[in-house]
């Protein structure tokens, strides 16, 4: 059985014969066209500012959960980088626990010392 499907292409409208089981151009086998998402869904959305819509979106549990997981990944990567830097710096005792600030201070001093050694 052949079905007539109307394809709307800007400035051109064509009609094509499609068999019943074939995929349609928009990737669906049934005749229902997927709904188009409007950028401005309703009058309430149009009235809200961009900042208000952003605040509302960020208040959802899904957004907060995704943001928290991205933040955890970022913090883990940050801590790994500090651990690698810490292993490169000489301290006595070698296993002494240092804060991130102390690691950065020690790194700056060590780099200055290495520059001094190269200049001498």
PDB file as gemmi writes it, atoms N, CA and C in Angstrom:
CRYST1    1.000    1.000    1.000  90.00  90.00  90.00 P 1                      
ATOM      1  N   UNK A   1       0.839  -1.173   0.000  1.00  0.00           N  
ATOM      2  CA  UNK A   1       0.000   0.000   0.000  1.00  0.00           C  
ATOM      3  C   UNK A   1       0.889   1.243   0.000  1.00  0.00           C  
ATOM      4  N   UNK A   2       0.654   2.173  -0.872  1.00  0.00           N  
ATOM      5  CA  UNK A   2       1.425   3.409  -0.952  1.00  0.00           C  
ATOM      6  C   UNK A   2       0.697   4.534  -0.242  1.00  0.00           C  
ATOM      7  N   UNK A   3       1.445   5.329   0.486  1.00  0.00           N  
ATOM      8  CA  UNK A   3       0.900   6.480   1.188  1.00  0.00           C  
ATOM      9  C   UNK A   3       1.504   7.729   0.582  1.00  0.00           C  
ATOM     10  N   UNK A   4       0.738   8.789   0.528  1.00  0.00           N  
ATOM     11  CA  UNK A   4       1.251  10.053   0.029  1.00  0.00           C  
ATOM     12  C   UNK A   4       1.778  10.864   1.209  1.00  0.00           C  
ATOM     13  N   UNK A   5       3.021  11.291   1.106  1.00  0.00           N  
ATOM     14  CA  UNK A   5       3.646  12.072   2.166  1.00  0.00           C  
ATOM     15  C   UNK A   5       4.046  13.409   1.580  1.00  0.00           C  
ATOM     16  N   UNK A   6       3.675  14.460   2.254  1.00  0.00           N  
ATOM     17  CA  UNK A   6       4.030  15.796   1.793  1.00  0.00           C  
ATOM     18  C   UNK A   6       5.267  16.256   2.540  1.00  0.00           C  
ATOM     19  N   UNK A   7       6.311  16.576   1.792  1.00  0.00           N  
ATOM     20  CA  UNK A   7       7.546  17.053   2.392  1.00  0.00           C  
ATOM     21  C   UNK A   7       7.637  18.550   2.197  1.00  0.00           C  
ATOM     22  N   UNK A   8       7.809  19.283   3.270  1.00  0.00           N  
ATOM     23  CA  UNK A   8       7.913  20.737   3.169  1.00  0.00           C  
ATOM     24  C   UNK A   8       9.375  21.134   3.283  1.00  0.00           C  
ATOM     25  N   UNK A   9       9.893  21.640   2.199  1.00  0.00           N  
ATOM     26  CA  UNK A   9      11.254  22.135   2.143  1.00  0.00           C  
ATOM     27  C   UNK A   9      11.124  23.621   1.844  1.00  0.00           C  
ATOM     28  N   UNK A  10      11.899  24.484   2.475  1.00  0.00           N  
ATOM     29  CA  UNK A  10      11.750  25.917   2.228  1.00  0.00           C  
ATOM     30  C   UNK A  10      11.712  26.232   0.739  1.00  0.00           C  
ATOM     31  N   UNK A  11      10.705  26.953   0.355  1.00  0.00           N  
ATOM     32  CA  UNK A  11      10.420  27.412  -1.007  1.00  0.00           C  
ATOM     33  C   UNK A  11      10.070  26.280  -1.975  1.00  0.00           C  
ATOM     34  N   UNK A  12      10.063  25.012  -1.539  1.00  0.00           N  
ATOM     35  CA  UNK A  12       9.710  23.898  -2.413  1.00  0.00           C  
ATOM     36  C   UNK A  12       8.824  22.933  -1.635  1.00  0.00           C  
ATOM     37  N   UNK A  13       7.698  22.525  -2.206  1.00  0.00           N  
ATOM     38  CA  UNK A  13       6.861  21.510  -1.588  1.00  0.00           C  
ATOM     39  C   UNK A  13       6.773  20.355  -2.561  1.00  0.00           C  
ATOM     40  N   UNK A  14       7.086  19.155  -2.093  1.00  0.00           N  
ATOM     41  CA  UNK A  14       7.065  17.984  -2.952  1.00  0.00           C  
ATOM     42  C   UNK A  14       6.180  16.924  -2.322  1.00  0.00           C  
ATOM     43  N   UNK A  15       5.626  16.078  -3.152  1.00  0.00           N  
ATOM     44  CA  UNK A  15       4.855  14.947  -2.666  1.00  0.00           C  
ATOM     45  C   UNK A  15       5.547  13.696  -3.144  1.00  0.00           C  
ATOM     46  N   UNK A  16       5.794  12.765  -2.207  1.00  0.00           N  
ATOM     47  CA  UNK A  16       6.497  11.541  -2.563  1.00  0.00           C  
ATOM     48  C   UNK A  16       5.664  10.351  -2.130  1.00  0.00           C  
ATOM     49  N   UNK A  17       5.743   9.290  -2.920  1.00  0.00           N  
ATOM     50  CA  UNK A  17       5.049   8.060  -2.555  1.00  0.00           C  
ATOM     51  C   UNK A  17       5.974   7.239  -1.676  1.00  0.00           C  
ATOM     52  N   UNK A  18       5.480   6.800  -0.519  1.00  0.00           N  
ATOM     53  CA  UNK A  18       6.289   6.047   0.435  1.00  0.00           C  
ATOM     54  C   UNK A  18       5.523   4.787   0.781  1.00  0.00           C  
ATOM     55  N   UNK A  19       6.224   3.666   0.771  1.00  0.00           N  
ATOM     56  CA  UNK A  19       5.554   2.435   1.164  1.00  0.00           C  
ATOM     57  C   UNK A  19       5.325   2.449   2.669  1.00  0.00           C  
ATOM     58  N   UNK A  20       4.394   1.657   3.145  1.00  0.00           N  
ATOM     59  CA  UNK A  20       3.941   1.742   4.533  1.00  0.00           C  
ATOM     60  C   UNK A  20       5.046   1.462   5.556  1.00  0.00           C  
ATOM     61  N   UNK A  21       5.960   0.561   5.313  1.00  0.00           N  
ATOM     62  CA  UNK A  21       6.982   0.203   6.292  1.00  0.00           C  
ATOM     63  C   UNK A  21       8.249   1.026   6.191  1.00  0.00           C  
ATOM     64  N   UNK A  22       8.352   1.918   5.216  1.00  0.00           N  
ATOM     65  CA  UNK A  22       9.595   2.647   4.977  1.00  0.00           C  
ATOM     66  C   UNK A  22       9.792   3.765   5.998  1.00  0.00           C  
ATOM     67  N   UNK A  23      11.055   4.096   6.223  1.00  0.00           N  
ATOM     68  CA  UNK A  23      11.365   5.230   7.091  1.00  0.00           C  
ATOM     69  C   UNK A  23      11.029   6.519   6.365  1.00  0.00           C  
ATOM     70  N   UNK A  24      10.462   7.439   7.100  1.00  0.00           N  
ATOM     71  CA  UNK A  24      10.161   8.747   6.539  1.00  0.00           C  
ATOM     72  C   UNK A  24      11.366   9.650   6.743  1.00  0.00           C  
ATOM     73  N   UNK A  25      11.441  10.750   6.014  1.00  0.00           N  
ATOM     74  CA  UNK A  25      12.621  11.615   6.081  1.00  0.00           C  
ATOM     75  C   UNK A  25      12.953  12.097   7.485  1.00  0.00           C  
ATOM     76  N   UNK A  26      11.973  12.213   8.352  1.00  0.00           N  
ATOM     77  CA  UNK A  26      12.259  12.686   9.698  1.00  0.00           C  
ATOM     78  C   UNK A  26      12.524  11.546  10.666  1.00  0.00           C  
ATOM     79  N   UNK A  27      12.764  10.339  10.124  1.00  0.00           N  
ATOM     80  CA  UNK A  27      13.217   9.216  10.919  1.00  0.00           C  
ATOM     81  C   UNK A  27      12.131   8.456  11.650  1.00  0.00           C  
ATOM     82  N   UNK A  28      10.873   8.621  11.284  1.00  0.00           N  
ATOM     83  CA  UNK A  28       9.793   7.915  11.965  1.00  0.00           C  
ATOM     84  C   UNK A  28       9.057   7.059  10.959  1.00  0.00           C  
ATOM     85  N   UNK A  29       8.570   5.928  11.404  1.00  0.00           N  
ATOM     86  CA  UNK A  29       7.857   5.040  10.494  1.00  0.00           C  
ATOM     87  C   UNK A  29       6.374   5.359  10.443  1.00  0.00           C  
ATOM     88  N   UNK A  30       5.863   5.975  11.474  1.00  0.00           N  
ATOM     89  CA  UNK A  30       4.447   6.316  11.435  1.00  0.00           C  
ATOM     90  C   UNK A  30       4.279   7.678  10.750  1.00  0.00           C  
ATOM     91  N   UNK A  31       3.070   8.085  10.552  1.00  0.00           N  
ATOM     92  CA  UNK A  31       2.806   9.310   9.801  1.00  0.00           C  
ATOM     93  C   UNK A  31       2.810  10.558  10.683  1.00  0.00           C  
ATOM     94  N   UNK A  32       2.975  10.395  11.957  1.00  0.00           N  
ATOM     95  CA  UNK A  32       2.951  11.542  12.846  1.00  0.00           C  
ATOM     96  C   UNK A  32       4.290  12.255  12.804  1.00  0.00           C  
ATOM     97  N   UNK A  33       4.263  13.538  12.494  1.00  0.00           N  
ATOM     98  CA  UNK A  33       5.485  14.330  12.453  1.00  0.00           C  
ATOM     99  C   UNK A  33       5.859  14.734  13.881  1.00  0.00           C  
ATOM    100  N   UNK A  34       7.143  14.699  14.222  1.00  0.00           N  
ATOM    101  CA  UNK A  34       7.541  15.070  15.581  1.00  0.00           C  
ATOM    102  C   UNK A  34       7.173  16.527  15.863  1.00  0.00           C  
ATOM    103  N   UNK A  35       6.802  16.835  17.087  1.00  0.00           N  
ATOM    104  CA  UNK A  35       6.420  18.207  17.400  1.00  0.00           C  
ATOM    105  C   UNK A  35       7.629  19.125  17.333  1.00  0.00           C  
ATOM    106  N   UNK A  36       7.400  20.330  16.845  1.00  0.00           N  
ATOM    107  CA  UNK A  36       8.472  21.316  16.786  1.00  0.00           C  
ATOM    108  C   UNK A  36       8.517  22.058  18.098  1.00  0.00           C  
ATOM    109  N   UNK A  37       9.725  22.245  18.594  1.00  0.00           N  
ATOM    110  CA  UNK A  37       9.872  22.981  19.842  1.00  0.00           C  
ATOM    111  C   UNK A  37      10.014  24.451  19.524  1.00  0.00           C  
ATOM    112  N   UNK A  38       9.166  25.215  20.068  1.00  0.00           N  
ATOM    113  CA  UNK A  38       9.247  26.655  19.897  1.00  0.00           C  
ATOM    114  C   UNK A  38      10.230  27.204  20.919  1.00  0.00           C  
ATOM    115  N   UNK A  39      10.997  28.216  20.529  1.00  0.00           N  
ATOM    116  CA  UNK A  39      11.915  28.818  21.474  1.00  0.00           C  
ATOM    117  C   UNK A  39      11.156  29.502  22.602  1.00  0.00           C  
ATOM    118  N   UNK A  40      10.038  30.101  22.254  1.00  0.00           N  
ATOM    119  CA  UNK A  40       9.207  30.720  23.266  1.00  0.00           C  
ATOM    120  C   UNK A  40       7.934  29.902  23.365  1.00  0.00           C  
ATOM    121  N   UNK A  41       7.851  29.049  24.354  1.00  0.00           N  
ATOM    122  CA  UNK A  41       6.784  28.070  24.452  1.00  0.00           C  
ATOM    123  C   UNK A  41       5.435  28.710  24.692  1.00  0.00           C  
ATOM    124  N   UNK A  42       5.340  29.616  25.618  1.00  0.00           N  
ATOM    125  CA  UNK A  42       4.055  30.230  25.907  1.00  0.00           C  
ATOM    126  C   UNK A  42       4.245  31.690  26.295  1.00  0.00           C  
ATOM    127  N   UNK A  43       3.131  32.355  26.578  1.00  0.00           N  
ATOM    128  CA  UNK A  43       3.209  33.782  26.895  1.00  0.00           C  
ATOM    129  C   UNK A  43       4.001  34.044  28.166  1.00  0.00           C  
ATOM    130  N   UNK A  44       3.921  33.114  29.137  1.00  0.00           N  
ATOM    131  CA  UNK A  44       4.659  33.296  30.386  1.00  0.00           C  
ATOM    132  C   UNK A  44       6.158  33.293  30.127  1.00  0.00           C  
ATOM    133  N   UNK A  45       6.613  32.383  29.242  1.00  0.00           N  
ATOM    134  CA  UNK A  45       8.035  32.334  28.914  1.00  0.00           C  
ATOM    135  C   UNK A  45       8.483  33.612  28.218  1.00  0.00           C  
ATOM    136  N   UNK A  46       7.642  34.143  27.354  1.00  0.00           N  
ATOM    137  CA  UNK A  46       8.015  35.361  26.643  1.00  0.00           C  
ATOM    138  C   UNK A  46       8.155  36.531  27.605  1.00  0.00           C  
ATOM    139  N   UNK A  47       7.354  36.526  28.650  1.00  0.00           N  
ATOM    140  CA  UNK A  47       7.378  37.638  29.594  1.00  0.00           C  
ATOM    141  C   UNK A  47       8.598  37.574  30.509  1.00  0.00           C  
ATOM    142  N   UNK A  48       9.133  36.377  30.740  1.00  0.00           N  
ATOM    143  CA  UNK A  48      10.270  36.251  31.638  1.00  0.00           C  
ATOM    144  C   UNK A  48      11.566  36.644  30.939  1.00  0.00           C  
ATOM    145  N   UNK A  49      12.459  37.228  31.677  1.00  0.00           N  
ATOM    146  CA  UNK A  49      13.744  37.611  31.107  1.00  0.00           C  
ATOM    147  C   UNK A  49      14.630  36.378  30.959  1.00  0.00           C  
ATOM    148  N   UNK A  50      15.709  36.524  30.245  1.00  0.00           N  
ATOM    149  CA  UNK A  50      16.652  35.428  30.054  1.00  0.00           C  
ATOM    150  C   UNK A  50      17.210  34.958  31.393  1.00  0.00           C  
ATOM    151  N   UNK A  51      17.488  35.917  32.271  1.00  0.00           N  
ATOM    152  CA  UNK A  51      18.032  35.571  33.586  1.00  0.00           C  
ATOM    153  C   UNK A  51      17.027  34.781  34.420  1.00  0.00           C  
ATOM    154  N   UNK A  52      15.769  35.140  34.350  1.00  0.00           N  
ATOM    155  CA  UNK A  52      14.742  34.409  35.092  1.00  0.00           C  
ATOM    156  C   UNK A  52      14.603  32.985  34.572  1.00  0.00           C  
ATOM    157  N   UNK A  53      14.635  32.816  33.254  1.00  0.00           N  
ATOM    158  CA  UNK A  53      14.546  31.460  32.683  1.00  0.00           C  
ATOM    159  C   UNK A  53      15.759  30.634  33.087  1.00  0.00           C  
ATOM    160  N   UNK A  54      16.950  31.254  33.119  1.00  0.00           N  
ATOM    161  CA  UNK A  54      18.164  30.552  33.520  1.00  0.00           C  
ATOM    162  C   UNK A  54      18.067  30.132  34.988  1.00  0.00           C  
ATOM    163  N   UNK A  55      17.582  31.036  35.835  1.00  0.00           N  
ATOM    164  CA  UNK A  55      17.442  30.722  37.256  1.00  0.00           C  
ATOM    165  C   UNK A  55      16.476  29.568  37.468  1.00  0.00           C  
ATOM    166  N   UNK A  56      15.372  29.558  36.711  1.00  0.00           N  
ATOM    167  CA  UNK A  56      14.384  28.487  36.826  1.00  0.00           C  
ATOM    168  C   UNK A  56      14.978  27.156  36.388  1.00  0.00           C  
ATOM    169  N   UNK A  57      15.728  27.157  35.282  1.00  0.00           N  
ATOM    170  CA  UNK A  57      16.340  25.932  34.775  1.00  0.00           C  
ATOM    171  C   UNK A  57      17.358  25.388  35.773  1.00  0.00           C  
ATOM    172  N   UNK A  58      18.130  26.291  36.383  1.00  0.00           N  
ATOM    173  CA  UNK A  58      19.151  25.860  37.337  1.00  0.00           C  
ATOM    174  C   UNK A  58      18.554  25.344  38.635  1.00  0.00           C  
ATOM    175  N   UNK A  59      17.289  25.631  38.880  1.00  0.00           N  
ATOM    176  CA  UNK A  59      16.650  25.196  40.115  1.00  0.00           C  
ATOM    177  C   UNK A  59      16.157  23.752  40.026  1.00  0.00           C  
ATOM    178  N   UNK A  60      16.225  23.144  38.852  1.00  0.00           N  
ATOM    179  CA  UNK A  60      15.722  21.776  38.721  1.00  0.00           C  
ATOM    180  C   UNK A  60      16.702  20.780  39.321  1.00  0.00           C  
ATOM    181  N   UNK A  61      16.168  19.688  39.818  1.00  0.00           N  
ATOM    182  CA  UNK A  61      17.004  18.659  40.444  1.00  0.00           C  
ATOM    183  C   UNK A  61      17.966  18.038  39.436  1.00  0.00           C  
ATOM    184  N   UNK A  62      17.509  17.849  38.206  1.00  0.00           N  
ATOM    185  CA  UNK A  62      18.347  17.245  37.164  1.00  0.00           C  
ATOM    186  C   UNK A  62      19.569  18.124  36.893  1.00  0.00           C  
ATOM    187  N   UNK A  63      19.343  19.443  36.787  1.00  0.00           N  
ATOM    188  CA  UNK A  63      20.444  20.367  36.524  1.00  0.00           C  
ATOM    189  C   UNK A  63      21.426  20.374  37.692  1.00  0.00           C  
ATOM    190  N   UNK A  64      20.903  20.431  38.929  1.00  0.00           N  
ATOM    191  CA  UNK A  64      21.775  20.462  40.105  1.00  0.00           C  
ATOM    192  C   UNK A  64      22.602  19.194  40.204  1.00  0.00           C  
ATOM    193  N   UNK A  65      21.983  18.057  39.917  1.00  0.00           N  
ATOM    194  CA  UNK A  65      22.692  16.783  39.968  1.00  0.00           C  
ATOM    195  C   UNK A  65      23.809  16.738  38.929  1.00  0.00           C  
ATOM    196  N   UNK A  66      23.513  17.169  37.710  1.00  0.00           N  
ATOM    197  CA  UNK A  66      24.532  17.184  36.648  1.00  0.00           C  
ATOM    198  C   UNK A  66      25.666  18.137  37.006  1.00  0.00           C  
ATOM    199  N   UNK A  67      25.317  19.304  37.557  1.00  0.00           N  
ATOM    200  CA  UNK A  67      26.327  20.285  37.934  1.00  0.00           C  
ATOM    201  C   UNK A  67      27.215  19.738  39.051  1.00  0.00           C  
ATOM    202  N   UNK A  68      26.605  19.061  40.028  1.00  0.00           N  
ATOM    203  CA  UNK A  68      27.373  18.496  41.137  1.00  0.00           C  
ATOM    204  C   UNK A  68      28.345  17.429  40.644  1.00  0.00           C  
ATOM    205  N   UNK A  69      27.917  16.601  39.704  1.00  0.00           N  
ATOM    206  CA  UNK A  69      28.821  15.560  39.202  1.00  0.00           C  
ATOM    207  C   UNK A  69      29.959  16.180  38.390  1.00  0.00           C  
ATOM    208  N   UNK A  70      29.674  17.237  37.601  1.00  0.00           N  
ATOM    209  CA  UNK A  70      30.754  17.929  36.874  1.00  0.00           C  
ATOM    210  C   UNK A  70      31.740  18.557  37.853  1.00  0.00           C  
ATOM    211  N   UNK A  71      31.212  19.129  38.923  1.00  0.00           N  
ATOM    212  CA  UNK A  71      32.081  19.758  39.931  1.00  0.00           C  
ATOM    213  C   UNK A  71      32.953  18.722  40.632  1.00  0.00           C  
ATOM    214  N   UNK A  72      32.396  17.552  40.931  1.00  0.00           N  
ATOM    215  CA  UNK A  72      33.197  16.490  41.558  1.00  0.00           C  
ATOM    216  C   UNK A  72      34.346  16.070  40.648  1.00  0.00           C  
ATOM    217  N   UNK A  73      34.078  15.925  39.361  1.00  0.00           N  
ATOM    218  CA  UNK A  73      35.120  15.542  38.394  1.00  0.00           C  
ATOM    219  C   UNK A  73      36.203  16.615  38.353  1.00  0.00           C  
ATOM    220  N   UNK A  74      35.781  17.886  38.364  1.00  0.00           N  
ATOM    221  CA  UNK A  74      36.743  18.992  38.332  1.00  0.00           C  
ATOM    222  C   UNK A  74      37.623  18.998  39.586  1.00  0.00           C  
ATOM    223  N   UNK A  75      37.022  18.805  40.740  1.00  0.00           N  
ATOM    224  CA  UNK A  75      37.777  18.809  41.994  1.00  0.00           C  
ATOM    225  C   UNK A  75      38.751  17.639  42.051  1.00  0.00           C  
ATOM    226  N   UNK A  76      38.320  16.460  41.590  1.00  0.00           N  
ATOM    227  CA  UNK A  76      39.214  15.301  41.576  1.00  0.00           C  
ATOM    228  C   UNK A  76      40.422  15.576  40.681  1.00  0.00           C  
ATOM    229  N   UNK A  77      40.192  16.144  39.498  1.00  0.00           N  
ATOM    230  CA  UNK A  77      41.294  16.458  38.581  1.00  0.00           C  
ATOM    231  C   UNK A  77      42.239  17.487  39.208  1.00  0.00           C  
ATOM    232  N   UNK A  78      41.671  18.459  39.894  1.00  0.00           N  
ATOM    233  CA  UNK A  78      42.455  19.493  40.579  1.00  0.00           C  
ATOM    234  C   UNK A  78      43.341  18.864  41.657  1.00  0.00           C  
ATOM    235  N   UNK A  79      42.776  17.969  42.448  1.00  0.00           N  
ATOM    236  CA  UNK A  79      43.539  17.308  43.510  1.00  0.00           C  
ATOM    237  C   UNK A  79      44.626  16.390  42.952  1.00  0.00           C  
ATOM    238  N   UNK A  80      44.341  15.718  41.837  1.00  0.00           N  
ATOM    239  CA  UNK A  80      45.344  14.859  41.192  1.00  0.00           C  
ATOM    240  C   UNK A  80      46.527  15.710  40.730  1.00  0.00           C  
ATOM    241  N   UNK A  81      46.232  16.887  40.168  1.00  0.00           N  
ATOM    242  CA  UNK A  81      47.300  17.775  39.704  1.00  0.00           C  
ATOM    243  C   UNK A  81      48.173  18.238  40.881  1.00  0.00           C  
ATOM    244  N   UNK A  82      47.562  18.558  42.009  1.00  0.00           N  
ATOM    245  CA  UNK A  82      48.336  18.955  43.182  1.00  0.00           C  
ATOM    246  C   UNK A  82      49.174  17.797  43.716  1.00  0.00           C  
ATOM    247  N   UNK A  83      48.629  16.595  43.671  1.00  0.00           N  
ATOM    248  CA  UNK A  83      49.383  15.429  44.134  1.00  0.00           C  
ATOM    249  C   UNK A  83      50.623  15.205  43.264  1.00  0.00           C  
ATOM    250  N   UNK A  84      50.467  15.350  41.951  1.00  0.00           N  
ATOM    251  CA  UNK A  84      51.606  15.185  41.034  1.00  0.00           C  
ATOM    252  C   UNK A  84      52.663  16.253  41.292  1.00  0.00           C  
ATOM    253  N   UNK A  85      52.206  17.499  41.490  1.00  0.00           N  
ATOM    254  CA  UNK A  85      53.142  18.583  41.772  1.00  0.00           C  
ATOM    255  C   UNK A  85      53.865  18.331  43.092  1.00  0.00           C  
ATOM    256  N   UNK A  86      53.134  17.875  44.092  1.00  0.00           N  
ATOM    257  CA  UNK A  86      53.698  17.605  45.417  1.00  0.00           C  
ATOM    258  C   UNK A  86      54.810  16.550  45.340  1.00  0.00           C  
ATOM    259  N   UNK A  87      54.620  15.534  44.483  1.00  0.00           N  
ATOM    260  CA  UNK A  87      55.629  14.470  44.348  1.00  0.00           C  
ATOM    261  C   UNK A  87      56.926  14.976  43.724  1.00  0.00           C  
ATOM    262  N   UNK A  88      56.860  16.078  42.980  1.00  0.00           N  
ATOM    263  CA  UNK A  88      58.051  16.626  42.323  1.00  0.00           C  
ATOM    264  C   UNK A  88      58.866  17.539  43.233  1.00  0.00           C  
ATOM    265  N   UNK A  89      58.290  17.948  44.352  1.00  0.00           N  
ATOM    266  CA  UNK A  89      58.957  18.911  45.226  1.00  0.00           C  
ATOM    267  C   UNK A  89      59.701  18.213  46.362  1.00  0.00           C  
ATOM    268  N   UNK A  90      60.942  18.650  46.620  1.00  0.00           N  
ATOM    269  CA  UNK A  90      61.714  18.054  47.718  1.00  0.00           C  
ATOM    270  C   UNK A  90      61.297  18.667  49.061  1.00  0.00           C  
ATOM    271  N   UNK A  91      60.966  17.835  50.037  1.00  0.00           N  
ATOM    272  CA  UNK A  91      60.673  18.295  51.397  1.00  0.00           C  
ATOM    273  C   UNK A  91      61.227  17.285  52.390  1.00  0.00           C  
ATOM    274  N   UNK A  92      61.454  17.752  53.594  1.00  0.00           N  
ATOM    275  CA  UNK A  92      61.875  16.861  54.672  1.00  0.00           C  
ATOM    276  C   UNK A  92      60.848  16.959  55.782  1.00  0.00           C  
ATOM    277  N   UNK A  93      60.283  15.944  56.242  1.00  0.00           N  
ATOM    278  CA  UNK A  93      60.272  14.582  55.706  1.00  0.00           C  
ATOM    279  C   UNK A  93      59.456  14.517  54.408  1.00  0.00           C  
ATOM    280  N   UNK A  94      59.745  13.564  53.529  1.00  0.00           N  
ATOM    281  CA  UNK A  94      59.080  13.483  52.232  1.00  0.00           C  
ATOM    282  C   UNK A  94      57.571  13.238  52.319  1.00  0.00           C  
ATOM    283  N   UNK A  95      57.125  12.623  53.408  1.00  0.00           N  
ATOM    284  CA  UNK A  95      55.707  12.326  53.522  1.00  0.00           C  
ATOM    285  C   UNK A  95      54.937  13.393  54.314  1.00  0.00           C  
ATOM    286  N   UNK A  96      55.584  14.547  54.566  1.00  0.00           N  
ATOM    287  CA  UNK A  96      54.941  15.614  55.327  1.00  0.00           C  
ATOM    288  C   UNK A  96      53.716  16.128  54.567  1.00  0.00           C  
ATOM    289  N   UNK A  97      52.651  16.286  55.297  1.00  0.00           N  
ATOM    290  CA  UNK A  97      51.395  16.761  54.687  1.00  0.00           C  
ATOM    291  C   UNK A  97      51.475  18.275  54.491  1.00  0.00           C  
ATOM    292  N   UNK A  98      51.203  18.736  53.255  1.00  0.00           N  
ATOM    293  CA  UNK A  98      51.250  20.159  52.938  1.00  0.00           C  
ATOM    294  C   UNK A  98      49.896  20.615  52.411  1.00  0.00           C  
ATOM    295  N   UNK A  99      49.561  21.851  52.721  1.00  0.00           N  
ATOM    296  CA  UNK A  99      48.328  22.413  52.167  1.00  0.00           C  
ATOM    297  C   UNK A  99      48.579  22.799  50.705  1.00  0.00           C  
ATOM    298  N   UNK A 100      47.517  23.093  49.985  1.00  0.00           N  
ATOM    299  CA  UNK A 100      47.668  23.491  48.578  1.00  0.00           C  
ATOM    300  C   UNK A 100      48.460  24.783  48.472  1.00  0.00           C  
ATOM    301  N   UNK A 101      48.211  25.688  49.395  1.00  0.00           N  
ATOM    302  CA  UNK A 101      48.956  26.952  49.405  1.00  0.00           C  
ATOM    303  C   UNK A 101      50.442  26.702  49.641  1.00  0.00           C  
ATOM    304  N   UNK A 102      50.761  25.836  50.586  1.00  0.00           N  
ATOM    305  CA  UNK A 102      52.160  25.514  50.870  1.00  0.00           C  
ATOM    306  C   UNK A 102      52.821  24.830  49.672  1.00  0.00           C  
ATOM    307  N   UNK A 103      52.079  23.986  48.982  1.00  0.00           N  
ATOM    308  CA  UNK A 103      52.623  23.326  47.781  1.00  0.00           C  
ATOM    309  C   UNK A 103      52.970  24.366  46.728  1.00  0.00           C  
ATOM    310  N   UNK A 104      52.077  25.333  46.527  1.00  0.00           N  
ATOM    311  CA  UNK A 104      52.345  26.380  45.533  1.00  0.00           C  
ATOM    312  C   UNK A 104      53.537  27.245  45.942  1.00  0.00           C  
ATOM    313  N   UNK A 105      53.606  27.616  47.217  1.00  0.00           N  
ATOM    314  CA  UNK A 105      54.746  28.407  47.695  1.00  0.00           C  
ATOM    315  C   UNK A 105      56.052  27.652  47.505  1.00  0.00           C  
ATOM    316  N   UNK A 106      56.048  26.381  47.859  1.00  0.00           N  
ATOM    317  CA  UNK A 106      57.239  25.548  47.726  1.00  0.00           C  
ATOM    318  C   UNK A 106      57.627  25.403  46.246  1.00  0.00           C  
ATOM    319  N   UNK A 107      56.660  25.262  45.372  1.00  0.00           N  
ATOM    320  CA  UNK A 107      56.937  25.135  43.936  1.00  0.00           C  
ATOM    321  C   UNK A 107      57.586  26.405  43.402  1.00  0.00           C  
ATOM    322  N   UNK A 108      57.077  27.565  43.809  1.00  0.00           N  
ATOM    323  CA  UNK A 108      57.661  28.836  43.362  1.00  0.00           C  
ATOM    324  C   UNK A 108      59.108  28.949  43.846  1.00  0.00           C  
ATOM    325  N   UNK A 109      59.339  28.627  45.115  1.00  0.00           N  
ATOM    326  CA  UNK A 109      60.706  28.689  45.658  1.00  0.00           C  
ATOM    327  C   UNK A 109      61.634  27.706  44.945  1.00  0.00           C  
ATOM    328  N   UNK A 110      61.147  26.509  44.678  1.00  0.00           N  
ATOM    329  CA  UNK A 110      61.958  25.481  44.022  1.00  0.00           C  
ATOM    330  C   UNK A 110      62.304  25.895  42.584  1.00  0.00           C  
ATOM    331  N   UNK A 111      61.352  26.480  41.885  1.00  0.00           N  
ATOM    332  CA  UNK A 111      61.618  26.951  40.521  1.00  0.00           C  
ATOM    333  C   UNK A 111      62.647  28.078  40.548  1.00  0.00           C  
ATOM    334  N   UNK A 112      62.526  28.992  41.517  1.00  0.00           N  
ATOM    335  CA  UNK A 112      63.510  30.076  41.650  1.00  0.00           C  
ATOM    336  C   UNK A 112      64.894  29.511  41.937  1.00  0.00           C  
ATOM    337  N   UNK A 113      64.964  28.515  42.815  1.00  0.00           N  
ATOM    338  CA  UNK A 113      66.250  27.875  43.131  1.00  0.00           C  
ATOM    339  C   UNK A 113      66.856  27.217  41.893  1.00  0.00           C  
ATOM    340  N   UNK A 114      66.014  26.510  41.119  1.00  0.00           N  
ATOM    341  CA  UNK A 114      66.529  25.851  39.909  1.00  0.00           C  
ATOM    342  C   UNK A 114      67.024  26.882  38.897  1.00  0.00           C  
ATOM    343  N   UNK A 115      66.346  27.999  38.759  1.00  0.00           N  
ATOM    344  CA  UNK A 115      66.817  29.071  37.869  1.00  0.00           C  
ATOM    345  C   UNK A 115      68.151  29.620  38.356  1.00  0.00           C  
ATOM    346  N   UNK A 116      68.293  29.787  39.653  1.00  0.00           N  
ATOM    347  CA  UNK A 116      69.550  30.272  40.238  1.00  0.00           C  
ATOM    348  C   UNK A 116      70.691  29.295  39.939  1.00  0.00           C  
ATOM    349  N   UNK A 117      70.419  28.003  40.105  1.00  0.00           N  
ATOM    350  CA  UNK A 117      71.441  26.976  39.856  1.00  0.00           C  
ATOM    351  C   UNK A 117      71.852  26.995  38.390  1.00  0.00           C  
ATOM    352  N   UNK A 118      70.897  27.177  37.485  1.00  0.00           N  
ATOM    353  CA  UNK A 118      71.238  27.205  36.053  1.00  0.00           C  
ATOM    354  C   UNK A 118      72.050  28.448  35.689  1.00  0.00           C  
ATOM    355  N   UNK A 119      71.796  29.566  36.362  1.00  0.00           N  
ATOM    356  CA  UNK A 119      72.514  30.812  36.063  1.00  0.00           C  
ATOM    357  C   UNK A 119      73.933  30.809  36.599  1.00  0.00           C  
ATOM    358  N   UNK A 120      74.195  30.063  37.646  1.00  0.00           N  
ATOM    359  CA  UNK A 120      75.522  30.060  38.275  1.00  0.00           C  
ATOM    360  C   UNK A 120      76.471  29.183  37.528  1.00  0.00           C  
TER     361      UNK A 120                                                      
END                                                                             
